[in-house]
Amino acid sequence: MMRIFSEIVRRKKGEKKCLFLSMGSLLFFFLFFACTSSDSVDYGLGEYYVEITTALGDNAFLLDSGKTIQSVGGETGRSYEAGDRVFLNFSYIEGSADQITIHASAKIVLGTLTPVEEKDIEAFANDPIRLESAWIGDHYLNLRIYMEYQSEKHKIGLFTDKERLDQPEIIVYFLHDANNDPPGYPTSLYLSFDLEGALGEPEGNKILQIHFNTTNYGQKIYELNY
């Protein structure tokens, strides 16, 4: 299993934050999953779900829909701290609407949307990634990306201009610094960014224009409601 080590780094100048990522083994169990939606899947082995959730502690998890589920079977030995974002493959116990059996799980990288000065955004590196999907779940921006990794730690951040947070349309930049890491192995990553600290609770009245530098679409802008 691939290990992901993440650390939020705070810099006094500009209060810029980014995630430092380093990867060991490049085979990750996410390759086992084919979808990230709340739709159930049944390939003859029973119905199961694949979702990104928030750990509540004591084997309880909060779905982005606001529903709480409780693990009572399967992979219950693995523990997560409250607030962790966790990728779950699970099935509901027969006859129950909230008790589940976990088939597989993993903690995913969690960051925050960071308001900074515009000049700091322009100064940050912007190396391309392959973008697979981007969606809002509750107050999180969730991403699935691919990037090439060989040996150097990469830095990833989500930034916005702190002077424009009151606008109905907010420009957001997903930035990636490969740290001069030479081409290596394509690595699949799921990322989750908490938007609430910068934007408050989601009310559906803001449009986020999220800018990505990608290898598959070029300069790509996703517009998502928040």
C-alpha positions as CSV (number, residue, x, y, z in Angstrom):
1,M,0.0,0.0,0.0
2,M,1.2,3.4,-0.8
3,R,1.9,5.7,2.1
4,I,1.1,9.4,1.9
5,F,2.7,11.7,4.5
6,S,1.1,15.1,4.6
7,E,2.0,18.2,6.6
8,I,0.4,21.6,6.5
9,V,3.3,24.2,6.3
10,R,2.6,27.7,7.5
11,R,4.8,30.6,6.4
12,K,4.7,33.9,8.2
13,K,5.1,35.8,5.0
14,G,1.7,35.7,3.3
15,E,0.5,32.9,5.6
16,K,0.8,30.5,2.7
17,K,0.0,26.9,3.4
18,C,0.7,23.9,1.3
19,L,0.8,20.1,1.6
20,F,4.0,18.2,1.3
21,L,3.5,14.8,-0.3
22,S,6.0,12.0,-0.5
23,M,5.1,8.5,-1.7
24,G,6.7,5.1,-1.0
25,S,5.2,2.2,-2.8
26,L,3.3,3.3,-5.9
27,L,0.6,0.7,-5.8
28,F,-2.4,2.0,-3.8
29,F,-5.7,0.4,-3.0
30,F,-7.5,3.3,-4.7
31,L,-6.8,1.6,-8.0
32,F,-9.2,-1.1,-6.8
33,F,-12.1,1.4,-6.8
34,A,-13.8,2.4,-10.0
35,C,-16.0,5.2,-8.8
36,T,-16.4,7.9,-6.1
37,S,-20.1,8.6,-6.2
38,S,-22.7,7.6,-3.7
39,D,-24.3,5.1,-6.2
40,S,-24.2,1.5,-5.1
41,V,-22.3,-1.1,-7.1
42,D,-23.2,-4.8,-7.4
43,Y,-20.9,-7.2,-9.3
44,G,-22.5,-10.4,-8.0
45,L,-20.7,-10.1,-4.6
46,G,-23.4,-8.0,-3.0
47,E,-24.2,-4.3,-3.0
48,Y,-21.5,-1.9,-1.8
49,Y,-20.7,1.8,-1.7
50,V,-17.6,3.8,-2.3
51,E,-17.4,7.3,-0.7
52,I,-15.2,9.9,0.9
53,T,-16.3,10.4,4.4
54,T,-15.3,12.3,7.6
55,A,-14.3,10.2,10.6
56,L,-16.2,11.0,13.8
57,G,-14.3,8.5,16.1
58,D,-15.5,5.2,17.6
59,N,-15.9,3.7,14.1
60,A,-18.5,6.3,13.1
61,F,-18.3,8.3,9.9
62,L,-20.2,11.3,8.4
63,L,-21.2,11.2,4.8
64,D,-21.0,14.4,2.8
65,S,-24.8,14.2,2.6
66,G,-25.0,14.7,6.4
67,K,-25.8,11.1,7.2
68,T,-23.9,9.3,10.0
69,I,-23.0,5.6,9.5
70,Q,-21.5,3.2,12.1
71,S,-19.2,0.4,11.4
72,V,-20.1,-2.8,13.2
73,G,-18.3,-5.4,11.1
74,G,-15.4,-6.0,8.8
75,E,-12.5,-3.7,9.0
76,T,-13.2,-2.2,12.4
77,G,-9.6,-2.5,13.8
78,R,-8.3,0.5,11.9
79,S,-8.8,3.7,13.8
80,Y,-9.1,7.2,12.5
81,E,-9.1,10.5,14.4
82,A,-12.1,12.7,14.4
83,G,-11.9,15.0,11.4
84,D,-9.9,12.7,9.2
85,R,-11.1,12.3,5.6
86,V,-11.4,8.6,4.9
87,F,-12.1,6.7,1.7
88,L,-14.5,3.9,2.5
89,N,-15.7,0.8,0.6
90,F,-18.6,-0.5,2.6
91,S,-22.0,-2.3,2.7
92,Y,-25.0,-1.7,4.8
93,I,-26.0,-4.4,7.3
94,E,-29.1,-6.1,6.0
95,G,-32.2,-4.3,7.4
96,S,-30.2,-1.3,8.7
97,A,-30.0,2.2,7.3
98,D,-26.9,3.3,9.2
99,Q,-24.9,0.3,10.4
100,I,-22.2,-0.9,7.9
101,T,-19.5,-3.4,7.2
102,I,-16.3,-1.8,6.0
103,H,-14.5,-3.8,3.2
104,A,-11.6,-1.4,2.8
105,S,-10.6,2.1,4.0
106,A,-7.7,4.6,3.8
107,K,-7.1,8.1,5.1
108,I,-6.7,10.6,2.3
109,V,-4.8,13.9,2.2
110,L,-6.7,16.8,3.8
111,G,-5.9,20.4,3.2
112,T,-7.6,23.8,3.4
113,L,-8.5,26.6,1.1
114,T,-6.0,29.3,2.0
115,P,-6.6,33.0,1.4
116,V,-3.4,34.8,0.5
117,E,-2.3,38.0,-1.4
118,E,-2.6,37.8,-5.2
119,K,1.1,38.3,-5.6
120,D,1.8,35.2,-3.5
121,I,-0.4,33.1,-5.8
122,E,1.5,34.3,-8.9
123,A,4.9,33.5,-7.2
124,F,3.9,29.9,-6.5
125,A,5.0,27.1,-8.9
126,N,2.2,25.6,-11.1
127,D,3.4,22.3,-12.5
128,P,0.7,20.3,-14.3
129,I,-1.2,17.3,-13.0
130,R,-3.7,15.0,-14.7
131,L,-7.1,15.9,-13.5
132,E,-9.7,13.1,-13.3
133,S,-12.5,14.6,-11.3
134,A,-13.5,17.5,-9.0
135,W,-16.6,17.8,-6.9
136,I,-18.0,19.5,-3.9
137,G,-19.2,17.4,-1.0
138,D,-20.6,19.3,2.0
139,H,-17.9,21.9,2.7
140,Y,-15.1,20.0,1.0
141,L,-13.6,20.2,-2.5
142,N,-12.7,16.6,-3.4
143,L,-10.2,15.8,-6.2
144,R,-8.9,12.8,-8.0
145,I,-5.6,13.5,-9.8
146,Y,-2.6,11.7,-11.3
147,M,0.9,13.0,-11.1
148,E,4.3,11.6,-11.9
149,Y,6.5,10.8,-8.8
150,Q,10.0,9.5,-8.5
151,S,11.8,10.6,-5.4
152,E,11.3,14.3,-4.4
153,K,8.5,15.6,-2.1
154,H,5.8,17.5,-4.0
155,K,3.9,20.5,-2.7
156,I,0.2,21.0,-3.3
157,G,-2.0,23.9,-2.2
158,L,-5.4,25.5,-2.8
159,F,-5.4,29.3,-2.8
160,T,-7.7,32.3,-3.3
161,D,-7.2,36.0,-3.2
162,K,-8.0,37.1,0.3
163,E,-9.3,40.5,-0.9
164,R,-12.1,38.9,-3.0
165,L,-13.8,36.6,-0.5
166,D,-17.0,38.6,-0.5
167,Q,-17.6,38.2,-4.2
168,P,-20.3,36.0,-5.6
169,E,-17.8,34.4,-7.9
170,I,-14.6,33.4,-6.2
171,I,-11.5,32.4,-8.2
172,V,-9.6,29.5,-6.7
173,Y,-6.2,28.1,-7.8
174,F,-5.0,24.5,-7.4
175,L,-1.2,24.7,-7.5
176,H,1.3,22.0,-7.7
177,D,5.1,22.2,-7.2
178,A,6.9,19.1,-8.4
179,N,10.1,20.3,-6.7
180,N,12.1,19.4,-9.8
181,D,11.2,15.8,-9.4
182,P,12.1,14.0,-12.7
183,P,9.4,12.0,-14.5
184,G,8.8,8.7,-12.7
185,Y,5.6,6.7,-12.0
186,P,2.0,7.8,-12.5
187,T,0.5,8.1,-9.1
188,S,-3.3,8.3,-8.3
189,L,-4.3,10.5,-5.5
190,Y,-7.5,11.5,-3.8
191,L,-7.4,14.9,-2.1
192,S,-9.9,16.8,0.1
193,F,-9.8,20.5,0.9
194,D,-11.9,22.0,3.6
195,L,-13.5,25.3,2.3
196,E,-15.4,26.3,5.4
197,G,-12.7,28.2,7.2
198,A,-12.3,30.6,4.2
199,L,-15.8,30.6,2.8
200,G,-18.1,29.7,5.7
201,E,-20.8,27.1,5.4
202,P,-22.0,26.2,1.9
203,E,-25.3,27.9,1.0
204,G,-25.3,27.4,-2.7
205,N,-25.0,31.1,-3.5
206,K,-21.3,31.2,-4.5
207,I,-19.7,30.1,-7.7
208,L,-16.1,28.7,-7.3
209,Q,-14.0,29.1,-10.5
210,I,-11.3,26.6,-9.8
211,H,-8.2,26.8,-12.0
212,F,-6.0,23.8,-12.8
213,N,-2.9,23.3,-14.9
214,T,-3.4,19.9,-16.4
215,T,-1.7,17.5,-18.8
216,N,-5.0,16.3,-20.3
217,Y,-7.0,19.5,-20.6
218,G,-4.4,22.3,-20.5
219,Q,-5.5,25.3,-18.5
220,K,-8.8,24.0,-17.1
221,I,-11.5,25.9,-15.1
222,Y,-14.1,24.0,-13.1
223,E,-17.2,26.0,-12.0
224,L,-18.8,24.5,-8.9
225,N,-21.6,25.9,-6.6
226,Y,-20.8,26.4,-3.0
